[in-house]
Amino acid sequence: MSFDFGAFNNWGSLRKVAIRDVDQAFVNDAKIDAEWKDLNFHSRPDLANARSEYRIVEDILAATGAEVIKLPAAPGLTLDSIYTHDALIVTPNGLVKPRMGKPQRRKESEVNGGALESLGFPIAGEITGEGKVEGGDLVWIDRYTLMAGVGYRTNLEGLRQLGELAGPDVEILWFDMPHYKGRSDVFHLMSCLSPLDHDLAVVYPPLMAARQIEFLESRGIKFVEVPAEEFDTMGCNVLALGPRHAMMVEGNPETERRMKAAGVKVEVIKGYDICRKGEGGPTCMTRPLVRA
């Protein structure tokens, strides 16, 4: 059954967004101590500072007027569950529960999907078997066009299943992702592509496929390019709160300057403990469900 999730894009004004806050994801110091190394965090998150940083994120989301849905804690979830974007996919036929490429995260899609189903959101299905998909590898260009990255977190079998669940009128255009830092790294399509409006995106071209760049250009999309020195500091991990209104991580002044020069209103968060240590920025921490 079809369900109105609003516009299918990654830049429209947020109307409903799902998050999992620090208290539900990080829980306590003992959990942080037990998990951060195994999950490939760069260093141990500080719980008190993470809470302080996350409150700012919540304030920014609330100021947009969007309904902010808080997802629950659950047994089997890890620190990574703060990065809600990856664990659910929104399609015209309902939510799809993906099979995450990172094994430690595979419980998340069931928990998140179940929580939203209880609130009335329809579930279109789930990715099973050898299929792998993560939300960070998907960008809606328009209602009928879904761009996908194929790499260590998302594979062709996962996209085949996703196509069946999304419906025959959705075309999935996939592009190979580079090896870059290898299997253990958090590297998605949205690591180097963040839409800001229907005709504007933040990009890091050195890690994008040539035909991907040509496709975006063919759709009239202009680029705000992230300089090399700001890629590792998450200059490209930018969340559109609405057209030309975005949230980004502190420490990327040139990317911020270029965005503002393109007419973008920029909200800057610190993100030291909630973003950089786990390599999950504003996009990763939010699962937009409905955009205008």
Solvent accessible surface area in square Angstrom, and as a share of the most:
residue,aa,sasa,rsa
1,M,195,0.87
2,S,90,0.58
3,F,70,0.29
4,D,120,0.62
5,F,5,0.02
6,G,30,0.29
7,A,42,0.32
8,F,20,0.08
9,N,23,0.12
10,N,17,0.09
11,W,33,0.12
12,G,3,0.03
13,S,34,0.22
14,L,1,0.00
15,R,114,0.42
16,K,65,0.27
17,V,0,0.00
18,A,0,0.00
19,I,0,0.00
20,R,0,0.00
21,D,19,0.10
22,V,3,0.02
23,D,67,0.35
24,Q,63,0.28
25,A,1,0.01
26,F,0,0.00
27,V,58,0.34
28,N,67,0.34
29,D,71,0.37
30,A,73,0.56
31,K,43,0.18
32,I,0,0.00
33,D,83,0.43
34,A,81,0.63
35,E,33,0.15
36,W,46,0.16
37,K,144,0.61
38,D,91,0.47
39,L,6,0.03
40,N,78,0.40
41,F,10,0.04
42,H,118,0.53
43,S,44,0.29
44,R,80,0.29
45,P,0,0.00
46,D,66,0.34
47,L,15,0.08
48,A,70,0.54
49,N,59,0.30
50,A,0,0.00
51,R,87,0.32
52,S,50,0.32
53,E,11,0.05
54,Y,3,0.01
55,R,138,0.50
56,I,88,0.44
57,V,1,0.00
58,E,38,0.17
59,D,89,0.46
60,I,23,0.12
61,L,0,0.00
62,A,63,0.49
63,A,90,0.70
64,T,36,0.21
65,G,64,0.62
66,A,10,0.08
67,E,87,0.39
68,V,44,0.25
69,I,15,0.08
70,K,110,0.47
71,L,3,0.02
72,P,62,0.39
73,A,45,0.35
74,A,30,0.23
75,P,121,0.76
76,G,57,0.55
77,L,9,0.05
78,T,18,0.10
79,L,0,0.00
80,D,6,0.03
81,S,0,0.00
82,I,0,0.00
83,Y,7,0.03
84,T,1,0.00
85,H,5,0.02
86,D,3,0.01
87,A,0,0.00
88,L,1,0.00
89,I,3,0.02
90,V,12,0.07
91,T,0,0.00
92,P,9,0.05
93,N,54,0.28
94,G,0,0.00
95,L,0,0.00
96,V,0,0.00
97,K,25,0.11
98,P,4,0.02
99,R,62,0.22
100,M,0,0.00
101,G,12,0.12
102,K,16,0.07
103,P,88,0.55
104,Q,64,0.29
105,R,8,0.03
106,R,83,0.30
107,K,95,0.40
108,E,1,0.01
109,S,9,0.06
110,E,91,0.41
111,V,23,0.13
112,N,1,0.00
113,G,1,0.01
114,G,34,0.33
115,A,23,0.18
116,L,0,0.00
117,E,96,0.43
118,S,94,0.61
119,L,109,0.54
120,G,55,0.53
121,F,13,0.06
122,P,27,0.17
123,I,46,0.23
124,A,30,0.23
125,G,20,0.19
126,E,87,0.39
127,I,6,0.03
128,T,70,0.41
129,G,55,0.52
130,E,136,0.61
131,G,0,0.00
132,K,46,0.20
133,V,0,0.00
134,E,0,0.00
135,G,1,0.01
136,G,4,0.04
137,D,2,0.01
138,L,10,0.05
139,V,0,0.00
140,W,20,0.07
141,I,12,0.06
142,D,44,0.23
143,R,77,0.28
144,Y,122,0.46
145,T,12,0.07
146,L,0,0.00
147,M,0,0.00
148,A,0,0.00
149,G,0,0.00
150,V,21,0.12
151,G,31,0.29
152,Y,77,0.29
153,R,11,0.04
154,T,0,0.00
155,N,37,0.19
156,L,89,0.44
157,E,58,0.26
158,G,0,0.00
159,L,8,0.04
160,R,126,0.46
161,Q,21,0.09
162,L,0,0.00
163,G,21,0.21
164,E,123,0.55
165,L,42,0.21
166,A,1,0.01
167,G,6,0.06
168,P,146,0.92
169,D,69,0.36
170,V,13,0.07
171,E,100,0.45
172,I,35,0.18
173,L,44,0.22
174,W,92,0.32
175,F,6,0.03
176,D,91,0.47
177,M,26,0.12
178,P,50,0.31
179,H,110,0.49
180,Y,74,0.28
181,K,111,0.47
182,G,9,0.09
183,R,175,0.64
184,S,74,0.47
185,D,22,0.11
186,V,38,0.22
187,F,22,0.09
188,H,6,0.03
189,L,0,0.00
190,M,14,0.06
191,S,23,0.15
192,C,1,0.00
193,L,1,0.01
194,S,1,0.00
195,P,9,0.06
196,L,0,0.00
197,D,16,0.08
198,H,115,0.51
199,D,42,0.22
200,L,7,0.04
201,A,2,0.02
202,V,0,0.00
203,V,0,0.00
204,Y,24,0.09
205,P,32,0.20
206,P,95,0.60
207,L,27,0.14
208,M,18,0.08
209,A,27,0.21
210,A,76,0.59
211,R,128,0.47
212,Q,2,0.01
213,I,37,0.19
214,E,110,0.50
215,F,40,0.17
216,L,1,0.01
217,E,98,0.44
218,S,87,0.56
219,R,99,0.36
220,G,42,0.40
221,I,15,0.08
222,K,141,0.60
223,F,50,0.21
224,V,8,0.05
225,E,83,0.37
226,V,6,0.03
227,P,16,0.10
228,A,73,0.57
229,E,130,0.58
230,E,10,0.05
231,F,24,0.10
232,D,101,0.53
233,T,40,0.23
234,M,22,0.10
235,G,0,0.00
236,C,1,0.01
237,N,15,0.08
238,V,2,0.01
239,L,4,0.02
240,A,2,0.02
241,L,4,0.02
242,G,5,0.05
243,P,69,0.43
244,R,74,0.27
245,H,43,0.19
246,A,0,0.00
247,M,0,0.00
248,M,1,0.01
249,V,1,0.01
250,E,82,0.37
251,G,40,0.39
252,N,2,0.01
253,P,91,0.57
254,E,48,0.21
255,T,0,0.00
256,E,40,0.18
257,R,133,0.49
258,R,82,0.30
259,M,0,0.00
260,K,108,0.46
261,A,82,0.64
262,A,34,0.26
263,G,52,0.50
264,V,6,0.04
265,K,127,0.54
266,V,21,0.12
267,E,41,0.18
268,V,60,0.35
269,I,4,0.02
270,K,129,0.55
271,G,0,0.00
272,Y,125,0.48
273,D,2,0.01
274,I,0,0.00
275,C,0,0.00
276,R,73,0.27
277,K,18,0.08
278,G,8,0.08
279,E,43,0.19
280,G,1,0.01
281,G,0,0.00
282,P,1,0.00
283,T,6,0.03
284,C,15,0.09
285,M,0,0.00
286,T,1,0.00
287,R,23,0.09
288,P,11,0.07
289,L,5,0.03
290,V,21,0.12
291,R,14,0.05
292,A,64,0.50
